[in-house]
């Protein structure tokens, strides 16, 4: 007896063929040329398609309405944490893709155009005007005192021979998972990494040779993905010291696999949810507010700190793996009275 298919095969084929026809047309006209951009659109459409096919009844290209898009938006963008949700700008980009594929599909099949995506965008001002400069929200970041406090808290996870009492011996009470969590957070603040960056790093990512201190990692290689190219970014000395300690503990604990921060001793990858919760717990343990902003505040603080120190915005953008145009939100903070560490 054959098992039933997980999804409606006809609907799945329609979703996929509609996107592929649109993509082929974009390539033929030269509107889409970069492989990285193509992969971003493919990933976005795959995520939307997977959601449609999981619904009961299945959401087809013809039946899709604003109610479906509202449910999709709540499922995909409704979480409050910045680590698990997309910005209005990303939501706008995704809904525009859906609208373009729907209209292209209608033209190719002679069907009536489904305007649900366009209608949804029109009804959401915070998404509709997300690309306007004045609508780009300022990034959440740590204050000077918060950043200093967090650095001290994180640094207590490594051996400190010159320290006394609990500060000297505190690191011995940490499990390898707790140490991993703190070092991962340190790289978000001390190297500007995203949560996704942290999860895909391998043991080959850190570079220690050529630095000012022997054996201390001073830069890290981040692989590319559909949203950003491969890049290298510097590591703050205090974060490099933590990373050096983690590498030693990881080796002594005989943790398997090639991931820099694995989920288990056997080397399994760290899941998005588990890493998010781990970072949240580290911030809570440090006494920082975890209600808003998430751990992306650490990356933003890194960017602002570099600009405050006079680093060229183009260089900071390369370290972050973003377009230089996206640095505008940071410049607006640096130009103001706020201070960052």
C-alpha positions in Angstrom: 0.0 0.0 0.0 1.5 3.3 -1.1 1.5 6.2 1.4 -0.3 9.4 0.5 1.8 12.4 -0.6 2.6 15.0 2.1 1.4 17.9 -0.1 -1.0 18.3 -3.0 1.3 17.5 -5.9 -0.7 19.5 -8.4 -0.6 22.6 -6.2 3.1 22.1 -5.5 3.8 21.8 -9.2 1.8 25.0 -10.0 3.6 27.0 -7.4 7.0 25.9 -8.6 6.3 26.2 -12.3 4.9 29.7 -11.9 8.1 30.8 -10.1 10.4 29.1 -12.6 8.6 30.8 -15.6 8.9 34.2 -13.9 12.5 33.5 -13.1 13.3 32.5 -16.7 11.7 35.6 -18.0 13.7 37.8 -15.5 16.9 36.1 -16.7 16.1 36.5 -20.3 15.4 40.2 -20.0 18.5 40.7 -17.9 16.6 41.9 -14.9 18.1 39.1 -12.7 21.8 38.2 -13.3 23.5 37.7 -10.0 23.4 34.1 -8.7 23.2 35.3 -5.1 20.1 37.4 -5.9 18.5 34.5 -7.7 19.1 32.2 -4.7 17.5 34.8 -2.4 14.3 34.9 -4.5 14.3 31.1 -4.8 14.6 30.8 -1.0 11.9 33.3 -0.4 9.5 31.6 -2.8 10.2 28.2 -1.4 9.3 29.4 2.1 6.1 30.9 0.9 5.2 27.8 -1.1 5.9 25.5 1.9 3.5 27.5 4.0 0.8 27.4 1.3 1.1 23.7 1.0 0.9 23.1 4.7 -2.5 24.8 5.0 -5.8 22.9 5.0 -7.2 23.3 2.4 -4.0 24.0 0.4 -3.6 27.6 -0.6 -3.4 27.8 -4.4 -2.2 30.7 -6.5 -5.8 31.2 -7.5 -7.4 31.0 -4.0 -4.7 33.1 -2.2 -6.4 36.1 -0.6 -5.4 38.8 1.9 -6.6 36.7 4.8 -4.1 34.0 3.8 -1.3 36.6 3.5 -2.3 37.9 7.0 -2.0 34.4 8.4 1.3 33.9 6.6 2.6 37.3 7.9 1.7 36.4 11.4 3.3 33.0 11.1 6.5 34.3 9.5 6.8 37.8 10.8 4.7 37.9 14.0 7.3 37.0 16.6 8.4 39.9 18.6 12.1 39.1 18.8 14.3 40.7 16.1 16.2 37.4 15.9 13.2 35.5 14.6 11.3 38.0 12.6 12.0 39.9 9.4 12.0 43.6 9.1 9.2 45.5 7.2 11.7 46.0 4.4 12.1 42.2 4.0 8.4 41.7 4.2 7.9 44.2 1.4 10.5 42.4 -0.7 8.8 39.1 -0.2 5.3 40.3 -0.9 6.5 42.1 -4.0 7.9 38.9 -5.2 4.6 37.1 -4.6 2.8 39.8 -6.5 5.1 39.7 -9.5 4.9 35.9 -9.8 1.1 36.0 -9.5 0.8 38.6 -12.2 3.3 36.8 -14.5 1.4 33.5 -13.9 -1.9 35.2 -14.9 -0.4 36.6 -18.1 1.1 33.2 -19.0 -2.0 31.2 -18.4 -4.6 33.8 -19.5 -6.2 33.8 -16.0 -7.4 36.8 -14.1 -4.6 38.4 -12.1 -4.6 37.7 -8.4 -3.9 41.1 -6.7 -4.0 39.7 -3.1 -0.3 40.6 -2.5 -0.6 44.1 -3.9 -3.8 44.6 -1.8 -2.1 43.4 1.3 0.9 45.8 0.8 -1.4 48.7 0.2 -3.2 48.0 3.5 0.1 47.9 5.5 1.6 51.4 5.6 4.6 50.2 7.8 5.4 47.7 5.1 4.4 49.8 2.1 6.8 52.6 3.0 9.5 50.4 4.5 12.0 51.6 1.9 11.5 55.2 2.6 14.5 56.7 4.4 12.3 58.3 7.0 10.6 55.0 7.8 13.8 53.1 8.3 13.9 52.5 12.1 17.0 53.3 14.1 18.8 50.1 15.3 18.5 48.8 18.8 21.9 48.9 20.5 23.6 48.7 23.9 24.4 51.8 25.9 28.1 52.3 26.9 27.4 51.0 30.4 25.4 48.0 29.1 28.1 47.0 26.7 30.9 47.3 29.3 28.9 45.3 31.8 28.2 42.6 29.2 31.9 42.4 28.2 32.9 42.0 31.8 30.2 39.3 32.3 31.3 37.4 29.2 35.0 37.7 29.9 34.5 36.1 33.3 33.9 32.8 31.4 37.7 32.5 30.7 40.5 31.8 33.1 41.8 35.0 34.8 44.9 34.2 36.8 45.3 37.7 38.0 41.8 37.8 39.4 40.8 36.7 42.9 37.8 34.8 44.4 34.8 34.1 42.4 36.0 36.0 39.3 39.1 33.8 39.2 37.2 30.5 39.6 33.9 31.3 38.0 34.7 29.8 34.7 35.3 26.4 36.2 31.7 26.1 37.1 30.4 26.5 33.5 29.4 23.6 31.4 30.8 23.4 27.9 27.4 24.4 26.6 27.3 27.5 28.8 30.8 28.5 27.7 29.8 27.9 24.1 26.7 30.2 24.6 28.8 33.0 26.1 31.5 32.8 23.4 28.9 32.9 20.6 27.3 36.0 22.1 30.8 37.5 22.4 31.3 37.1 18.6 28.0 38.8 18.0 29.2 41.8 20.0 32.9 41.6 19.3 32.8 40.7 15.6 29.3 41.9 14.4 28.1 38.4 13.5 24.4 37.5 13.1 22.8 34.6 14.9 22.9 32.7 11.5 26.6 33.5 11.1 27.3 32.0 14.4 25.5 28.7 13.7 27.4 28.0 10.4 31.0 28.8 11.5 33.5 26.0 11.3 36.7 25.3 13.1 38.5 26.7 10.1 36.8 30.1 10.4 39.0 31.8 13.1 42.5 33.1 12.1 45.2 33.3 14.8 48.3 33.6 12.8 49.5 37.1 12.1 47.8 38.7 15.0 49.2 40.7 17.8 48.9 38.0 20.5 50.1 34.5 19.9 47.3 31.9 19.4 44.6 34.5 19.9 42.1 34.6 17.0 41.9 38.1 15.6 39.6 37.7 12.6 37.0 35.2 11.4 35.8 34.0 8.0 32.1 33.9 7.5 30.7 31.8 4.6 28.3 33.5 2.1 24.6 32.7 1.8 21.7 33.9 -0.2 21.6 37.2 1.6 25.3 38.2 1.9 28.7 37.3 0.3 31.5 35.4 2.1 33.5 37.8 4.2 36.1 38.3 6.9 35.6 40.4 10.0 37.9 41.4 12.8 37.4 40.1 16.3 37.8 42.4 19.3 40.7 41.3 21.5 38.5 40.5 24.5 36.3 38.3 22.3 39.3 36.7 20.7 40.6 35.7 24.2 37.2 34.1 24.9 37.3 32.3 21.5 40.8 31.1 22.2 39.6 29.6 25.5 36.6 28.0 23.9 38.8 26.3 21.2 40.9 24.8 24.0 38.0 23.6 26.0 36.3 22.2 22.8 39.4 20.2 22.0 39.9 19.0 25.6 36.3 17.9 25.7 36.7 15.9 22.5 33.6 17.5 20.9 33.2 16.0 17.5 32.4 17.6 14.1 33.5 20.6 12.2 31.1 23.2 13.6 32.7 25.8 15.7 29.6 25.9 18.0 27.9 22.5 17.7 24.7 21.6 19.5 25.9 18.3 20.9 29.2 16.5 21.7 28.6 14.5 18.6 28.9 17.7 16.5 25.3 18.2 15.4 24.5 21.7 14.1 23.0 24.3 16.4 19.3 24.9 15.6 18.0 28.4 15.1 15.6 28.2 18.1 18.1 26.6 20.5 20.7 29.2 19.6 18.2 32.1 20.0 17.1 30.8 23.4 20.8 30.4 24.5 21.7 34.0 23.5 18.6 35.3 25.3 19.5 33.4 28.4 23.1 34.8 28.4 21.7 38.3 28.1 19.3 37.6 30.9 22.0 36.1 33.1 24.0 39.3 32.5 21.1 41.3 33.8 20.2 42.9 30.4 16.6 43.5 29.3 15.6 40.8 26.8 12.1 42.0 26.1 13.0 43.8 22.9 15.8 44.0 20.4 17.1 40.5 20.8 20.7 39.6 20.2 20.8 41.6 17.0 21.5 44.6 19.3 25.0 43.2 19.7 25.7 43.3 16.0 24.3 46.9 15.8 26.5 47.9 18.7 29.6 46.5 16.9 28.7 48.5 13.8 28.2 51.7 15.7 31.4 51.3 17.7 33.4 50.9 14.5 31.9 54.1 13.1 32.5 56.0 16.3 36.2 54.9 16.1 36.4 56.5 12.6 36.2 53.3 10.5 35.0 54.0 7.0 31.4 53.0 6.4 32.3 51.0 3.3 34.7 48.9 5.4 32.1 48.3 8.2 29.5 47.3 5.6 32.0 44.7 4.2 32.6 43.4 7.7 28.8 43.1 8.3 28.2 41.6 4.9 25.6 44.3 3.9 25.3 46.9 1.2 26.8 50.2 2.0 23.4 51.9 1.5 22.2 50.0 4.5 24.7 51.9 6.7 22.4 54.9 6.7 20.6 53.8 9.8 23.9 53.6 11.7 25.0 57.0 10.5 21.8 58.6 11.8 22.7 57.3 15.3 26.4 58.3 15.1 25.4 61.7 14.0 23.2 62.1 17.1 24.0 62.5 20.8 23.8 58.7 21.6 27.0 57.1 22.9 28.1 53.5 22.1 31.1 51.6 23.5 
